[in-house]
Every structure is written in C-alpha cells, then in structure tokens.
Amino acid sequence: MAKTQFQQEPMAIVGFACRLPGGNNSEHKLWSFLEKGGIAPNAVPPSQFNFSGHWEGSHKPGTMRPAGGMFLSDDISWYTRSVG
C-alpha cells in the first residue's frame, strides 16, 4: 500500500461562537492557541463527570478508552439547569 503524503490545505472559518477548552473564548485566543500548538488540559473535573466509574484502563466494552477529555474550565451549571 502506497503511503499518502500529507498536504496542507487552506481553511476558512466563516463564523463561530467560541467557548472551547484551554480558555479559548475568542477567535484571537483560539488562533494563538493553535499557532503555539497548545493542548488543553484534559483532567476530568469531578463536578462534571464520575471518571472513576467509567474508566479503568482495560479498554473493555462499556468503559472509556481515553483517560481524559477536553473540558471547559468555566462553570457549566447554567447549562445543566437549562437542559435538565
């Protein structure tokens, strides 16, 4: 099988609301974060999810495969109240 060589393609973002992990809450912060090669913290906040109840590292069905995720550092209680 032949290897596919990576080719960088142009990208355009027309518009977006920005509330992303890593404190990226504006387009300027997001671009700076991406340009620097930033990686958002991936520790699971206990207030948002029972991590130990779903991850054990075995990769068995019904368990989480990654040991973390990308989470907002902001208070999300407004969201759970509006959806629940």
SULDA-V817654 format. One record per backbone hydrogen bond with DSSP energy under -1.0 kcal/mol. NH is the residue of the N-H (numbers start at 1). CO is the residue of the C=O. Records with the same first field share a line. If there is no record, write none. Layout:
NH = CO / CO
//
This chain:
20 = 24
25 = 23
30 = 26
31 = 27
32 = 28
33 = 29
34 = 30
35 = 31
36 = 32
37 = 34
38 = 33
48 = 45
49 = 45
51 = 49
54 = 51
55 = 51
63 = 60
64 = 54
69 = 42
79 = 76
80 = 76
81 = 77
82 = 78
83 = 79
84 = 80
//
